[in-house]
Amino acid sequence: MNLLSVTGVSHDYPHHGRVLHEIQLAIAPGETVALLGRSGCGKSTGADAGGSGNAAARRYYWRGAPLAALKGEAIGAFRRDIQLVFQDAFSAVNPRKTVREIVSEPLRHLLCLPREARARRVEEMLLAVDLAPSLLDKRPAQLSGGQLQRVCPGTRPRRYGRSC
């Protein structure tokens, strides 16, 4: 069974025309997929349509269930398994927060981890993307573009602990 399936999704913008044409996509568990394209070609529109509650959302399936019908724990599981990575890392983070705050926030919201366990997990997540723990107290403007691009994927918790 696919983790995520998209079947026959199209989208038109008034005054701009069609940006998505009968999109078909299947992502297996453990598979990583990147959507690449020029600005305005529909990458974000396709991702947004799945969670928007509109008619297109009924053509998005997570683990075989229509995305629009997910409720309760199923929504939480979906949010832990599928998350967007924005192209512009500087726009994806709050410039006032430290790397520690940026990486720990999803752990606080998505997983039930005590503060000490969360702090350890944050360091592990940074090490997993080849970043030194010495960067934890830096703000986004103090990082290189490449470092910040690695911080952003580091904010997505995997199966660390039970969900809240």
KOLMIBA-883371 format. One record per residue: residue in three letters; x, y, z of N, C-alpha, C in turn. Coordinates in steps of 0.02 Angstrom, whole numbers, padded with zeros to 5 digits, always signed. Last residue first. Layout:
N
ALAXYZXYZXYZ/...
This chain:
164
CYS+00081+00636+01037+00038+00668+01088-00035+00658+01072/SER+00167+00483+00999+00136+00546+00981+00092+00571+01036/ARG+00317+00419+01073+00247+00413+01055+00219+00482+01039/GLY+00481+00420+00993+00434+00424+01049+00362+00419+01025/TYR+00512+00462+00840+00547+00469+00904+00495+00474+00960/ARG+00503+00445+00692+00469+00404+00742+00508+00405+00808/ARG+00551+00612+00661+00533+00546+00634+00498+00508+00690/PRO+00519+00786+00648+00532+00726+00689+00512+00663+00653/ARG+00594+00906+00561+00540+00858+00553+00554+00795+00593/THR+00701+00987+00570+00644+01004+00612+00588+00953+00606/GLY+00796+00953+00478+00806+00929+00546+00747+00944+00592/PRO+00761+01025+00367+00740+00954+00370+00749+00925+00440/CYS+00819+01150+00423+00748+01142+00407+00726+01069+00403/VAL+00957+01129+00435+00917+01138+00496+00843+01125+00480/ARG+00996+01127+00302+00999+01064+00340+00962+01069+00406/GLN+00980+01259+00269+00942+01210+00231+00943+01142+00266/LEU+01075+01314+00355+01004+01325+00369+00960+01276+00330/GLN+01193+01274+00291+01178+01252+00359+01104+01258+00374/GLY+01179+01341+00168+01182+01268+00170+01167+01241+00239/GLY+01185+01476+00210+01125+01450+00177+01122+01374+00179/SER+01256+01485+00376+01261+01489+00303+01196+01462+00273/LEU+01190+01578+00516+01208+01516+00482+01218+01529+00407/GLN+01141+01691+00570+01210+01674+00587+01234+01610+00554/ALA+01008+01697+00540+01053+01743+00504+01126+01729+00518/PRO+00952+01602+00633+00958+01587+00562+01007+01632+00524/ARG+01058+01600+00781+00996+01619+00747+01006+01607+00671/LYS+01130+01478+00892+01135+01527+00838+01065+01542+00810/ASP+01129+01374+00980+01110+01440+01006+01118+01496+00955/LEU+01172+01263+00903+01106+01264+00934+01083+01333+00958/LEU+01298+01247+00853+01254+01292+00817+01186+01301+00851/SER+01360+01149+00925+01380+01218+00941+01336+01269+00904/PRO+01324+01028+00869+01281+01054+00923+01300+01126+00942/ALA+01348+01034+00691+01376+01031+00759+01327+01059+00810/LEU+01270+00934+00569+01278+01000+00599+01302+00992+00671/ASP+01228+00820+00494+01297+00843+00494+01306+00915+00516/VAL+01104+00775+00524+01111+00814+00462+01179+00849+00459/ALA+01123+00712+00644+01099+00671+00588+01103+00708+00521/LEU+01151+00817+00730+01206+00773+00709+01186+00731+00649/LEU+01020+00865+00745+01070+00906+00713+01128+00863+00688/MET+00962+00756+00811+00935+00776+00746+00985+00820+00709/GLU+01033+00754+00931+01037+00697+00885+01015+00716+00815/GLU+00989+00876+00986+01059+00867+00969+01068+00809+00920/VAL+00853+00842+01001+00872+00899+00959+00945+00892+00939/ARG+00860+00738+01094+00837+00724+01026+00856+00780+00978/ARG+00898+00807+01210+00943+00756+01180+00925+00743+01107/ALA+00783+00885+01226+00848+00917+01217+00898+00869+01186/ARG+00687+00785+01248+00681+00828+01189+00748+00862+01174/ALA+00730+00736+01369+00731+00691+01310+00727+00732+01246/GLU+00703+00849+01447+00772+00823+01442+00779+00778+01380/ARG+00561+00866+01433+00608+00918+01412+00679+00891+01401/PRO+00481+00717+01370+00499+00762+01424+00554+00810+01399/LEU+00375+00704+01229+00442+00693+01257+00453+00741+01314/CYS+00266+00666+01127+00263+00674+01199+00331+00656+01228/LEU+00265+00759+00974+00285+00701+01013+00280+00716+01088/LEU+00222+00879+00917+00202+00815+00886+00218+00754+00928/HIS+00266+00990+00993+00197+00987+00969+00176+00917+00946/ARG+00400+00964+01023+00354+00984+01077+00282+00974+01056/LEU+00451+00942+00898+00453+00888+00947+00405+00902+01004/PRO+00438+01068+00838+00396+01012+00815+00396+00953+00864/GLU+00535+01140+00924+00464+01156+00922+00421+01099+00895/SER+00670+01106+00907+00632+01074+00961+00557+01087+00958/VAL+00716+01182+00799+00715+01109+00793+00672+01076+00847/ILE+00699+01313+00848+00670+01293+00784+00664+01217+00779/GLU+00773+01312+00967+00701+01324+00969+00667+01300+00905/ARG+00903+01288+00913+00875+01244+00965+00799+01251+00967/VAL+00920+01399+00832+00916+01333+00801+00884+01284+00850/THR+00814+01530+00897+00877+01496+00890+00866+01429+00855/LYS+00709+01656+00820+00719+01595+00860+00789+01566+00848/ARG+00694+01758+00732+00706+01776+00802+00722+01716+00846/PRO+00659+01708+00608+00727+01733+00617+00744+01751+00689/ASN+00576+01560+00586+00569+01624+00621+00639+01650+00635/VAL+00587+01487+00420+00599+01488+00493+00589+01558+00521/ALA+00571+01498+00285+00536+01443+00318+00544+01444+00394/SER+00652+01592+00229+00581+01609+00236+00543+01557+00276/PHE+00772+01523+00226+00767+01583+00268+00695+01605+00278/ALA+00750+01420+00133+00755+01404+00204+00748+01465+00248/ASP+00654+01402+00004+00691+01457+00034+00694+01447+00109/GLN+00581+01284-00018+00640+01298-00058+00684+01351-00025/PHE+00524+01183+00119+00520+01242+00078+00586+01256+00042/VAL+00456+01032+00133+00521+01064+00140+00520+01123+00093/LEU+00312+00966+00217+00343+01004+00164+00412+01029+00183/GLN+00282+00798+00269+00290+00869+00284+00327+00902+00226/ILE+00216+00654+00331+00221+00694+00270+00226+00767+00288/ASP+00213+00598+00461+00242+00561+00405+00256+00604+00344/ARG+00151+00688+00546+00217+00664+00564+00252+00631+00504/ARG+00029+00706+00483+00073+00764+00491+00144+00743+00511/PHE-00025+00576+00496-00011+00604+00430+00039+00661+00435/ALA-00040+00571+00635+00006+00524+00602+00024+00550+00532/GLY-00139+00670+00651-00073+00677+00683-00022+00632+00650/ILE-00244+00611+00580-00217+00676+00557-00147+00685+00586/ALA-00265+00498+00659-00245+00489+00590-00216+00553+00561/GLU-00313+00548+00780-00244+00523+00777-00220+00513+00706/GLY-00434+00650+00702-00401+00629+00763-00329+00608+00754/LYS-00463+00603+00529-00482+00637+00591-00438+00612+00648/LEU-00481+00608+00353-00441+00593+00412-00462+00634+00471/ALA-00546+00641+00236-00585+00607+00287-00546+00592+00351/ALA-00455+00694+00147-00508+00739+00172-00548+00707+00229/LEU-00381+00583+00111-00351+00632+00155-00405+00677+00186/PRO-00448+00422+00109-00452+00490+00081-00426+00541+00132/ALA-00329+00291+00137-00388+00328+00160-00390+00398+00128/GLY-00208+00236+00096-00270+00210+00069-00333+00246+00089/ARG-00109+00314+00154-00116+00245+00176-00184+00216+00156/TRP-00198+00446+00096-00142+00430+00140-00155+00361+00169/TYR-00243+00520-00055-00253+00464-00009-00190+00452+00031/TYR-00333+00639-00141-00271+00626-00105-00285+00571-00054/ARG-00454+00674-00188-00413+00632-00232-00343+00620-00204/ARG-00512+00762-00105-00541+00695-00106-00502+00648-00152/ALA-00452+00882-00135-00428+00845-00076-00455+00774-00074/ALA-00524+00937-00238-00462+00902-00254-00437+00860-00196/ALA-00628+01002-00170-00643+00940-00208-00579+00902-00224/ASN-00549+01056-00015-00588+01066-00076-00597+00999-00113/GLY-00467+01042+00093-00538+01026+00103-00580+01037+00041/SER-00331+01059+00086-00374+01118+00084-00447+01104+00096/GLY-00232+00968+00074-00256+00984+00141-00307+01039+00143/GLY-00207+00957-00062-00221+00897-00023-00249+00911+00045/ALA-00172+01083-00105-00238+01058-00123-00257+00996-00083/ASP-00039+01099-00067-00092+01132-00029-00160+01103-00043/ALA+00030+01027-00166+00035+01007-00096-00022+01036-00055/GLY-00007+01102-00279-00022+01030-00275-00020+01005-00203/THR+00045+01226-00246-00027+01219-00256-00047+01146-00250/SER+00182+01201-00247+00148+01216-00183+00073+01208-00189/LYS+00195+01176-00389+00221+01131-00337+00184+01141-00271/GLY+00158+01259-00496+00107+01220-00461+00131+01174-00407/CYS+00241+01350-00557+00220+01293-00597+00170+01247-00561/GLY+00296+01459-00491+00229+01466-00519+00204+01406-00557/SER+00464+01432-00533+00416+01468-00491+00349+01474-00527/ARG+00499+01269-00601+00507+01341-00598+00453+01372-00552/GLY+00531+01121-00503+00502+01158-00558+00510+01232-00548/LEU+00515+00965-00419+00556+01021-00442+00522+01055-00499/LEU+00484+00871-00283+00450+00902-00340+00490+00964-00358/ALA+00550+00722-00222+00560+00795-00228+00523+00818-00290/VAL+00526+00592-00107+00509+00621-00172+00521+00696-00170/THR+00575+00442-00034+00581+00515-00032+00568+00541-00102/GLU+00502+00301+00046+00525+00334-00015+00527+00410-00004/GLY+00442+00247+00157+00514+00251+00156+00543+00285+00095/PRO+00301+00189+00065+00332+00201+00131+00408+00199+00125/ALA+00285+00268-00098+00286+00209-00055+00317+00227+00013/ILE+00180+00373-00182+00241+00372-00142+00236+00313-00094/ALA+00117+00421-00335+00114+00369-00284+00182+00367-00248/LEU+00019+00527-00435+00079+00519-00395+00068+00464-00344/GLN-00042+00626-00563-00043+00558-00535+00023+00550-00497/ILE-00136+00766-00615-00076+00741-00580-00089+00671-00552/GLU-00208+00843-00717-00218+00771-00703-00157+00739-00671/HIS-00114+00977-00709-00150+00940-00761-00153+00866-00745/LEU-00102+01135-00636-00096+01063-00626-00141+01027-00676/VAL-00129+01258-00686-00061+01247-00662-00049+01173-00648/ARG-00226+01347-00804-00213+01284-00770-00140+01278-00750/GLY-00246+01526-00779-00253+01462-00813-00234+01403-00770/HIS-00251+01652-00733-00185+01624-00744-00188+01557-00779/HIS-00381+01694-00708-00336+01741-00743-00266+01713-00756/PRO-00397+01579-00578-00429+01630-00619-00375+01677-00647/TYR-00310+01426-00594-00314+01490-00560-00350+01539-00605/ASP-00348+01253-00581-00347+01314-00622-00349+01375-00577/HIS-00290+01089-00566-00307+01152-00532-00299+01210-00581/SER-00314+00913-00544-00302+00971-00587-00320+01033-00548/VAL-00276+00746-00509-00287+00814-00481-00268+00867-00533/GLY-00272+00601-00522-00309+00645-00567-00324+00715-00541/THR-00226+00556-00364-00255+00530-00426-00294+00585-00463/VAL-00098+00514-00257-00135+00571-00285-00161+00547-00352/SER-00051+00435-00108-00071+00429-00178-00110+00491-00197/LEU+00066+00384+00012+00026+00439-00015+00012+00425-00088/LEU+00104+00253+00038+00097+00300+00093+00052+00358+00072/ASN+00026+00111-00039+00064+00173-00043+00052+00215+00020/MET+00042-00059+00000+00000+00000+00000+00045+00062+00000/
